[in-house]
Amino acid sequence: MSKKIAKAVKLELPGGDAKPGPKLAAAGLPNMAKFTMDFNAKTADRRGEIVPVLIITYEDKTFEFFIKTTPVAPLLLKAAGIEKGGAQGRKQVVGHVSRAKIREIAEYKMPDLNCNDIEAAMKIVEGSALNMGIVVDD
C-alpha cells in the first residue's frame, strides 16, 4: 500500500546552508531539524549555490525530498562572469560565453530538462543565455 501524500512543495534553498524557518514550515515538514541536517549533508559540495528541492510530506508524518540541478540562469551568470543579466534581454549585451561552456551547462542540466539529446539541451541553455543578454561565441 502506498503512502498518502499530504503536501508537495518545490523550494530553492542555499546549498549546504538550509535553516529551519517559514519556508520549511510552509512545506509542512514534521521534523525541520532532520530535513535541514539531511539536506545540508547532501548539498555540502554545492555551498553558495541555489539548490532546487522537491519536498513531499505524507499523512503519516514522514517526508522525502529530491534534489534538482542548479537553475540555468545562475550557471550562465557565473560562466559569463557577470552579476546579472541585461534588463532588455537580447537588445542589451552584458556578457559572452563559449559554446563549450553552453555544452557543459547542458550536460549538467540534462536530468532536469525536457529533452532527449545534448543538442536540444544546448538550444534550451543557449535560448536562456540570449534572453539574458549573454552572447554565445563559437
Backbone as CSV, one residue per row, in Angstrom:
resi,resn,N_x,N_y,N_z,CA_x,CA_y,CA_z,C_x,C_y,C_z
1,MET,0.832,-1.177,0.000,0.000,0.000,0.000,0.882,1.248,0.000
2,SER,0.581,2.195,-0.868,1.394,3.405,-0.944,0.925,4.441,0.081
3,LYS,1.852,5.291,0.455,1.550,6.335,1.424,0.724,7.422,0.753
4,LYS,-0.105,8.094,1.543,-0.907,9.190,1.029,-0.136,10.497,1.174
5,ILE,-0.018,11.236,0.074,0.711,12.497,0.083,-0.140,13.581,0.736
6,ALA,0.464,14.268,1.707,-0.214,15.380,2.366,0.092,16.685,1.641
7,LYS,1.360,16.839,1.205,1.769,18.078,0.559,3.030,17.843,-0.262
8,ALA,3.132,18.525,-1.398,4.341,18.508,-2.219,4.698,19.952,-2.531
9,VAL,5.933,20.341,-2.206,6.355,21.730,-2.351,7.721,21.783,-3.025
10,LYS,7.862,22.723,-3.972,9.162,22.973,-4.602,9.742,24.234,-3.977
11,LEU,10.986,24.143,-3.514,11.670,25.286,-2.905,13.062,25.424,-3.506
12,GLU,13.628,26.603,-3.367,15.026,26.831,-3.713,15.721,27.257,-2.431
13,LEU,16.669,26.437,-1.993,17.361,26.669,-0.731,18.859,26.811,-0.976
14,PRO,19.578,27.481,-0.082,21.025,27.589,-0.244,21.703,26.239,0.020
15,GLY,22.540,25.816,-0.891,23.222,24.531,-0.764,24.101,24.456,0.470
16,GLY,23.923,23.417,1.253,24.737,23.185,2.436,24.467,24.141,3.577
17,ASP,23.445,25.004,3.450,23.225,26.023,4.470,21.744,26.292,4.726
18,ALA,20.900,25.284,4.601,19.473,25.458,4.870,19.244,25.546,6.374
19,LYS,18.272,26.357,6.755,17.936,26.529,8.173,16.428,26.378,8.346
20,PRO,15.984,25.882,9.495,14.546,25.833,9.747,13.975,27.249,9.708
21,GLY,12.774,27.365,9.170,12.158,28.685,9.086,10.819,28.623,8.385
22,PRO,10.282,29.791,8.015,8.937,29.840,7.431,8.801,29.085,6.106
23,LYS,9.851,29.089,5.285,9.784,28.344,4.020,9.537,26.864,4.274
24,LEU,10.272,26.311,5.214,10.131,24.890,5.515,8.841,24.604,6.276
25,ALA,8.413,25.542,7.081,7.146,25.362,7.790,5.998,25.308,6.794
26,ALA,6.081,26.103,5.735,5.045,26.102,4.699,5.007,24.771,3.953
27,ALA,6.127,24.075,3.938,6.188,22.773,3.274,5.512,21.689,4.110
28,GLY,5.180,22.013,5.352,4.504,21.053,6.217,5.413,19.980,6.770
29,LEU,6.695,20.293,6.896,7.644,19.315,7.417,7.406,19.046,8.894
30,PRO,7.237,17.782,9.271,7.041,17.466,10.678,8.328,17.598,11.493
31,ASN,9.479,17.417,10.859,10.753,17.471,11.562,11.742,18.301,10.743
32,MET,11.687,19.627,10.915,12.543,20.524,10.134,14.017,20.306,10.431
33,ALA,14.358,19.996,11.664,15.764,19.799,12.027,16.352,18.610,11.279
34,LYS,15.621,17.521,11.185,16.106,16.345,10.461,16.260,16.663,8.984
35,PHE,15.279,17.370,8.408,15.373,17.737,6.994,16.602,18.595,6.742
36,THR,16.807,19.636,7.559,17.939,20.528,7.314,19.269,19.793,7.458
37,MET,19.377,18.888,8.419,20.616,18.112,8.563,20.850,17.246,7.326
38,ASP,19.823,16.538,6.871,19.957,15.673,5.697,20.246,16.486,4.441
39,PHE,19.504,17.571,4.251,19.680,18.418,3.067,21.080,19.024,3.039
40,ASN,21.518,19.570,4.161,22.843,20.191,4.226,23.952,19.177,3.991
41,ALA,23.775,17.957,4.465,24.779,16.912,4.239,24.853,16.548,2.748
42,LYS,23.688,16.436,2.097,23.675,16.046,0.686,24.115,17.166,-0.247
43,THR,24.018,18.420,0.196,24.363,19.541,-0.678,25.598,20.301,-0.198
44,ALA,26.385,19.709,0.665,27.573,20.383,1.191,28.539,20.775,0.077
45,ASP,28.619,19.973,-0.982,29.515,20.273,-2.098,28.971,21.394,-2.990
46,ARG,27.741,21.817,-2.758,27.119,22.875,-3.564,26.912,24.154,-2.753
47,ARG,27.736,24.333,-1.732,27.635,25.520,-0.878,27.806,26.778,-1.735
48,GLY,26.936,27.763,-1.489,26.990,29.009,-2.253,26.088,28.997,-3.477
49,GLU,25.525,27.856,-3.819,24.614,27.747,-4.955,23.173,27.688,-4.449
50,ILE,22.252,28.057,-5.320,20.836,27.867,-5.030,20.486,26.451,-5.480
51,VAL,19.892,25.678,-4.604,19.586,24.284,-4.894,18.074,24.070,-4.858
52,PRO,17.468,23.772,-6.012,16.036,23.456,-6.012,15.799,22.087,-5.372
53,VAL,14.711,21.992,-4.628,14.391,20.733,-3.953,12.876,20.529,-3.982
54,LEU,12.462,19.298,-4.215,11.054,18.922,-4.147,10.866,18.153,-2.852
55,ILE,10.005,18.685,-1.977,9.749,18.058,-0.675,8.347,17.480,-0.693
56,ILE,8.240,16.198,-0.378,6.946,15.534,-0.312,6.724,15.076,1.120
57,THR,5.637,15.566,1.725,5.283,15.126,3.070,4.067,14.216,2.972
58,TYR,4.053,13.206,3.818,2.981,12.211,3.798,2.103,12.360,5.034
59,GLU,0.906,11.820,4.949,-0.043,11.917,6.061,0.445,11.209,7.322
60,ASP,1.348,10.228,7.175,1.868,9.529,8.352,3.041,10.276,8.999
61,LYS,3.200,11.554,8.657,4.217,12.450,9.227,5.642,12.117,8.797
62,THR,5.809,11.410,7.696,7.135,11.177,7.138,7.294,12.097,5.933
63,PHE,8.515,12.182,5.437,8.770,13.016,4.269,9.915,12.433,3.471
64,GLU,10.026,12.885,2.234,11.195,12.599,1.413,11.434,13.813,0.546
65,PHE,12.674,13.942,0.060,12.975,15.094,-0.784,13.888,14.676,-1.921
66,PHE,13.766,15.418,-3.020,14.533,15.152,-4.228,15.267,16.427,-4.614
67,ILE,16.583,16.337,-4.701,17.412,17.486,-5.034,17.538,17.574,-6.549
68,LYS,17.349,18.774,-7.075,17.433,19.029,-8.509,18.733,19.762,-8.820
69,THR,18.999,19.958,-10.112,20.198,20.684,-10.520,19.974,22.190,-10.375
70,THR,21.060,22.923,-10.262,21.011,24.377,-10.136,20.328,24.976,-11.368
71,PRO,19.519,26.029,-11.205,18.877,26.662,-12.356,19.895,27.170,-13.383
72,VAL,19.465,27.285,-14.635,20.347,27.685,-15.729,20.874,29.111,-15.545
73,ALA,20.025,30.028,-15.127,20.428,31.440,-15.047,21.670,31.667,-14.177
74,PRO,21.725,31.158,-12.943,22.943,31.367,-12.148,24.185,30.714,-12.774
75,LEU,24.001,29.588,-13.447,25.132,28.932,-14.107,25.668,29.796,-15.249
76,LEU,24.753,30.400,-16.009,25.163,31.269,-17.113,25.833,32.542,-16.594
77,LEU,25.290,33.116,-15.535,25.893,34.319,-14.956,27.320,34.039,-14.494
78,LYS,27.504,32.906,-13.854,28.839,32.514,-13.371,29.782,32.278,-14.548
79,ALA,29.291,31.608,-15.593,30.126,31.314,-16.764,30.530,32.588,-17.495
80,ALA,29.641,33.579,-17.533,29.929,34.834,-18.227,30.692,35.813,-17.343
81,GLY,30.772,35.511,-16.046,31.500,36.382,-15.122,30.778,37.690,-14.850
82,ILE,29.451,37.645,-14.825,28.664,38.847,-14.563,27.737,38.602,-13.381
83,GLU,27.181,39.697,-12.825,26.321,39.565,-11.661,24.850,39.442,-12.002
84,LYS,24.429,40.077,-13.119,23.031,39.950,-13.516,22.894,40.116,-15.024
85,GLY,21.794,39.591,-15.545,21.533,39.661,-16.971,21.066,41.044,-17.385
86,GLY,20.947,41.236,-18.693,20.521,42.531,-19.228,19.043,42.763,-18.995
87,ALA,18.695,43.995,-18.669,17.300,44.355,-18.409,16.465,44.313,-19.677
88,GLN,17.108,44.474,-20.828,16.383,44.489,-22.089,16.568,43.197,-22.878
89,GLY,17.060,42.171,-22.224,17.216,40.864,-22.869,18.173,40.898,-24.035
90,ARG,17.728,40.418,-25.192,18.573,40.299,-26.374,19.101,41.631,-26.889
91,LYS,18.428,42.726,-26.570,18.829,44.046,-27.079,20.053,44.594,-26.357
92,GLN,20.315,44.095,-25.184,21.422,44.609,-24.372,22.417,43.482,-24.090
93,VAL,23.597,43.554,-24.691,24.624,42.532,-24.477,25.377,42.865,-23.198
94,VAL,25.369,41.911,-22.258,26.049,42.131,-20.977,27.209,41.168,-20.752
95,GLY,27.333,40.147,-21.592,28.408,39.187,-21.406,28.508,38.209,-22.553
96,HIS,29.562,37.412,-22.518,29.809,36.397,-23.541,30.114,35.072,-22.857
97,VAL,29.737,33.993,-23.523,30.036,32.655,-23.024,30.332,31.774,-24.241
98,SER,31.224,30.813,-24.081,31.621,29.952,-25.202,30.613,28.822,-25.417
99,ARG,30.607,28.301,-26.617,29.741,27.166,-26.942,30.131,25.949,-26.100
100,ALA,31.411,25.807,-25.778,31.865,24.692,-24.931,31.253,24.798,-23.533
101,LYS,31.138,26.014,-23.020,30.545,26.225,-21.700,29.038,25.949,-21.743
102,ILE,28.389,26.310,-22.873,26.966,26.007,-23.052,26.767,24.495,-23.010
103,ARG,27.647,23.745,-23.683,27.566,22.277,-23.692,27.752,21.724,-22.275
104,GLU,28.703,22.267,-21.536,28.968,21.822,-20.163,27.735,22.041,-19.272
105,ILE,27.119,23.212,-19.394,25.911,23.508,-18.606,24.772,22.580,-19.025
106,ALA,24.615,22.364,-20.339,23.551,21.489,-20.851,23.729,20.056,-20.351
107,GLU,24.961,19.567,-20.322,25.221,18.209,-19.827,24.867,18.103,-18.345
108,TYR,25.180,19.150,-17.583,24.851,19.165,-16.152,23.338,19.193,-15.940
109,LYS,22.619,19.981,-16.751,21.179,20.163,-16.601,20.348,19.042,-17.229
110,MET,20.938,18.180,-18.017,20.229,17.143,-18.771,19.197,16.362,-17.945
111,PRO,19.475,15.937,-16.711,18.465,15.164,-15.958,17.170,15.932,-15.685
112,ASP,17.246,17.259,-15.624,16.066,18.053,-15.288,15.421,18.727,-16.499
113,LEU,16.018,18.596,-17.675,15.449,19.220,-18.866,14.524,18.250,-19.586
114,ASN,13.576,18.814,-20.304,12.600,18.015,-21.038,13.081,17.831,-22.481
115,CYS,14.166,17.079,-22.645,14.702,16.812,-23.981,15.458,15.485,-23.964
116,ASN,15.732,14.973,-25.165,16.328,13.642,-25.272,17.806,13.629,-25.638
117,ASP,18.308,14.717,-26.220,19.714,14.710,-26.614,20.406,16.007,-26.222
118,ILE,21.721,15.987,-26.279,22.520,17.113,-25.807,22.331,18.343,-26.685
119,GLU,22.098,18.147,-27.986,21.906,19.291,-28.878,20.648,20.076,-28.492
120,ALA,19.566,19.375,-28.182,18.332,20.039,-27.757,18.552,20.762,-26.427
121,ALA,19.280,20.131,-25.513,19.580,20.754,-24.227,20.415,22.021,-24.427
122,MET,21.360,21.968,-25.360,22.186,23.142,-25.652,21.334,24.284,-26.196
123,LYS,20.338,23.971,-27.029,19.460,25.014,-27.572,18.649,25.670,-26.454
124,ILE,18.210,24.881,-25.486,17.471,25.429,-24.346,18.356,26.383,-23.553
125,VAL,19.572,25.959,-23.247,20.503,26.782,-22.475,20.894,28.028,-23.265
126,GLU,21.135,27.861,-24.564,21.503,28.992,-25.409,20.365,30.018,-25.478
127,GLY,19.133,29.550,-25.550,17.987,30.456,-25.549,17.911,31.255,-24.263
128,SER,18.183,30.608,-23.148,18.198,31.314,-21.872,19.289,32.374,-21.855
129,ALA,20.450,32.017,-22.382,21.573,32.960,-22.428,21.210,34.186,-23.263
130,LEU,20.652,33.957,-24.444,20.293,35.069,-25.308,19.253,35.973,-24.663
131,ASN,18.288,35.401,-23.970,17.265,36.204,-23.292,17.818,36.981,-22.108
132,MET,18.977,36.589,-21.628,19.623,37.315,-20.524,20.605,38.356,-21.027
133,GLY,20.785,38.418,-22.344,21.748,39.367,-22.915,23.156,38.818,-22.965
134,ILE,23.291,37.501,-22.920,24.603,36.853,-22.989,24.755,36.264,-24.382
135,VAL,25.821,36.662,-25.068,26.093,36.216,-26.428,26.907,34.925,-26.371
136,VAL,26.536,33.964,-27.216,27.254,32.684,-27.283,28.284,32.779,-28.407
137,ASP,29.552,32.608,-28.055,30.652,32.660,-29.024,31.050,31.247,-29.427
138,ASP,31.427,31.084,-30.683,31.883,29.761,-31.164,33.300,29.473,-30.762
